[in-house]
Amino acid sequence: MEKLARFTRIFGAVFIVGGAIGVAMGLLHARAAMNAPMLSAADQARIAAAGKVEAMWNALVGIVPGVALLLVSRWAKKKLASKERSKS
């Protein structure tokens, strides 16, 4: 149970950081499209929308599982603590 708590805590944090970096990169791509020279307004809007979609996918794929893993880690930690108390 201790390994499960540690494993899920570490990977939960990695997923959250990765998702946050992905969200930032998607928003940066969207912002870069606004300043791109020689693009029509329609192209800028399309690229900006694609960057926002990239940011949302990174949030979904990174942050949501990360939070779930952290919740599992917390559950495992509480379960381990209750086992130790019952042994005493």
Secondary structure as the mmCIF struct_conf table of DSSP 4:
data_model
#
loop_
_struct_conf.conf_type_id
_struct_conf.id
_struct_conf.beg_label_comp_id
_struct_conf.beg_label_asym_id
_struct_conf.beg_label_seq_id
_struct_conf.end_label_comp_id
_struct_conf.end_label_asym_id
_struct_conf.end_label_seq_id
HELX_RH_AL_P HELX_RH_AL_P1 GLU A 2 MET A 34
TURN_TY1_P TURN_TY1_P1 ASN A 35 ASN A 35
TURN_TY1_P TURN_TY1_P2 PRO A 37 MET A 38
HELX_RH_AL_P HELX_RH_AL_P2 ALA A 41 ASN A 58
HELX_RH_PI_P HELX_RH_PI_P1 ALA A 59 ILE A 63
HELX_RH_AL_P HELX_RH_AL_P3 VAL A 64 LYS A 87
#
